């Protein structure tokens, strides 16, 4: 089995719903980090890329018809370079990395670009076809996030709780209080604010020119989701998803736009294309959980990965867990024996502060963890997945 390395990683700043990136189509958005990788690694033979693999959760609008392939062509990749788009909902981008790593480990590829893209601002409404001739019935579904066109058998057997409702379920089942959720969310904002002010994200963010109807393009260069406030202010927010609930807009991730990509390669490709390895991919794993508590998915996925690698959580120097909701992060940490305030966890803030463009996030937390490591150190990145799954990936810096 071949060793597999992450060699470069870039991302766009993350935009708010209807914000700075909302005017950019998802296929154009996905092309931005691909083009940046080509420019940053100009000595590589980009016609030799075995595959472009992108994660994307929606794929119902402008991101249909294989957004990975379209983004690669728009970025200027050779037409001979193939592309495929994978969908594991929130885990799509991380899954793209795992698929790339497995192909290279097996010897079927040597040089792959993996990434993810999501434009939640531009997610369309969908209208199903009529089920009978001359039907006068009509329904419309918002594809931004969550269930649509629900199978009645799925509703009966598993329920179709919305994402915030699943977080409330986790909070109930694992006794996660509102105060603890708000405290965790506040710390995410504090850490993100510090990282932004220190220039930490300059290591991964590429500037995005956003065309305007009149005048010059605006340069978008900083995540626009962060909104640092006091913990007391978070405590005043409504909990609209359940009576006497705990989940609110301040302790949950947002609706966002963004794209990220990284190079995955073996030692031969690294030498041949003059690439610089950042971290070795140790392995990845996925697992399933009941859909009603999808947020606990990182626990079995991480346990499966650790057992496979013969490791424990104490062996990791950086732990990136996607902050879909503070409730599920805290439940996951406690089940894995990790303190709520462990300094290893999301050292630069997480999705509550930075945002969660669904298909991009798994690439962001994997790539950012790789950049955070010092030589020899190890990272764990993990996230929950809608419809009841979890995914995890481990790296070691070189």
DRENSERO-58303 format. One record per residue (C-alpha): residue in three letters; z, y, x. Coordinates in steps of 0.1 Angstrom, whole numbers, plus 5000, padded with zeros to 4 digits. Each point is the difference from the previous one (the first is absolute). Example, Ala and Ser with C-alpha at 12.3 -4.5 7.8 and 13.67 -1.06 7.14 Angstrom:
# DRENSERO-58303
ala507849555123 ser499350345014 
# end
This chain:
# DRENSERO-58303
unk500050005000 unk499050345013 unk502550295004 unk499150294977 unk500750375007 unk500050334981 unk498150235023 unk499950344982 unk501250134967 unk499250324981 unk500650134965 unk499350304978 unk502850224989 unk501249884966 unk499150214970 unk501850054967 unk498449914967 unk497550274993 unk500750155034 unk498150065033 unk498149685001 unk499249974962 unk496550145004 unk499049735025 unk498549684987 unk501949685012 unk496949875018 unk499750335019 unk503850005006 unk499949645014 unk497250125024 unk502250265016 unk502449785021 unk497149775008 unk498050295015 unk503150115019 unk500549665015 unk496450005012 unk500450345016 unk503349915016 unk498649685014 unk496550115010 unk499649745027 unk500149724975 unk496949834988 unk500550074963 unk497049794990 unk502149705012 unk502750044974 unk500349664982 unk501350144968 unk501450314983 unk502849894976 unk501650254977 unk502849984974 unk499650184968 unk502049954968 unk498050174974 unk496249935004 unk499350124965 unk498250325008 unk498250155030 unk501749735021 unk498249724982 unk497249805016 unk501949925032 unk501550335013 unk500449855035 unk496349955004 unk499150344985 unk502650185022 unk498749835031 unk496450104992 unk501150364992 unk501950015033 unk496949915020 unk500649635007 unk496949795006 unk498649844969 unk500449675017 unk503950045000 unk501349834968 unk502850124979 unk502349854974 unk502750144977 unk503249824992 unk502550064971 unk503649905002 unk500950324982 unk502650195020 unk499849745028 unk496250035003 unk499950205033 unk502549775017 unk498149704987 unk496850145016 unk501850005034 unk501449654995 unk496549864990 unk498550175031 unk502749855022 unk499549654987 unk496350025005 unk500450105036 unk502849755007 unk497749724987 unk497250115023 unk497650104972 unk500150365009 unk501150225029 unk499650374989 unk500950114965 unk500950334984 unk502649974973 unk501150284977 unk500750114965 unk499250284976 unk501150134967 unk499150304979 unk502549994972 unk498950354989 unk496549874993 unk501049684983 unk497949984968 unk500849924964 unk498349674989 unk498749914966 unk499749634992 unk496949874982 unk500249934963 unk501049644991 unk497949984969 unk496750154986 unk500450344984 unk503650025011 unk501650344993 unk503049935022 unk500450175033 unk502650015027 unk500250185033 unk502149915031 unk501150225030 unk499349815032 unk502250225022 unk502849745003 unk501449704981 unk498849774973 unk496850044980 unk498049764978 unk503049784998 unk499749634993 unk502349924970 unk501149675017 unk501150205030 unk502150234978 unk501649704983 unk500749795031 unk500950275026 unk500250344983 unk498050305010 unk502750245011 unk498750325016 unk500750065036 unk503050234994 unk501349754975 unk499949735026 unk502050235023 unk502650044972 unk500149624997 unk500749965037 unk502750274998 unk501649804971 unk499649665016 unk501350105034 unk502550264990 unk498350305017 unk501650324988 unk498350334993 unk502150185026 unk499049755027 unk496350044990 unk500250385002 unk501849985033 unk497349785015 unk497250224986 unk501650315014 unk500249845035 unk496349914997 unk499250364994 unk502350125029 unk498449765024 unk496450094990 unk500850375002 unk501349955036 unk497049795009 unk497650274987 unk501850285018 unk500149815033 unk496349924999 unk500549634999 unk497249944975 unk497550165023 unk499949665017 unk498349854969 unk498750274977 unk496450135003 unk499150334985 unk497849994969 unk497550284992 unk500050044962 unk496850174988 unk500550304976 unk497750124974 unk499950335018 unk500750095036 unk501049785028 unk501649664997 unk503849995000 unk501649795028 unk502549764985 unk502449895028 unk503549944986 unk501349764974 unk500550204968 unk502349764981 unk503350085017 unk502450214980 unk503450025017 unk502850104977 unk503749934997 unk501549674989 unk501750204972 unk496650124988 unk498749644999 unk503049904979 unk498950254973 unk496649844995 unk499349824967 unk499749625000 unk497249974975 unk499249635003 unk503249864984 unk502950134980 unk502950055024 unk497649905028 unk500050075037 unk496450045011 unk498650365001 unk497250205016 unk502250075030 unk500849655010 unk496649854994 unk496750035019 unk497250234987 unk496549974988 unk497950085031 unk496750005019 unk499349895035 unk498349775024 unk500949825033 unk498449765024 unk500749825033 unk498249785025 unk501049635002 unk498749815031 unk500549725024 unk500350035038 unk496349945005 unk499050284976 unk502650235016 unk498449965034 unk496450014988 unk500550314979 unk502550185022 unk502650014973 unk503750075005 unk502449754983 unk503150154984 unk501749694985 unk499549634996 unk500049864965 unk502549724999 unk499349884964 unk499950094963 unk501249834968 unk499950054963 unk502249874971 unk500350014963 unk502850114977 unk500450064963 unk497850304989 unk502950174982 unk501850045034 unk496950045022 unk501950245023 unk502149725015 unk496849845014 unk500650115036 unk503049775002 unk498349664997 unk496950125019 unk502250125029 unk502149684999 unk496949795001 unk498650205029 unk503349995020 unk500349634995 unk496449955012 unk500650215031 unk503549875007 unk501550354998 unk502750194981 unk500050364987 unk502450105028 unk497249945025 unk497950294988 unk500250355014 unk498050174972 unk500049904964 unk497550174977 unk500449914963 unk497850174974 unk502150224978 unk498449934966 unk503450074985 unk503450055017 unk501449734977 unk497849735014 unk500450115036 unk503849994998 unk499949664982 unk497749875027 unk502150135029 unk503249864986 unk498549664993 unk498749995036 unk503450115014 unk498850345011 unk502250314995 unk498850274976 unk500350255029 unk498649795028 unk498350235024 unk497249755005 unk498750044965 unk497250254993 unk501050225030 unk497450274989 unk500649984963 unk498249784975 unk497850014969 unk502750184979 unk499450305023 unk496649945014 unk498249854970 unk498549664991 unk496249984997 unk500049644990 unk497249855022 unk500950215030 unk503849955002 unk500049665016 unk497950135028 unk502150315004 unk503349825003 unk498549745024 unk498250255022 unk502950255001 unk502449725010 unk497749915028 unk500050355013 unk503850024998 unk500649705023 unk500850015037 unk498649735022 unk501349664990 unk501750124968 unk499349834967 unk499350144965 unk500149864965 unk498050174972 unk500449884965 unk499250104964 unk500249904964 unk496949934980 unk499350034962 unk499949694978 unk502849865021 unk499249955037 unk501150115035 unk498350035033 unk501350045036 unk498650035035 unk501650005034 unk498850175032 unk501150025037 unk499150295022 unk498049945031 
# end
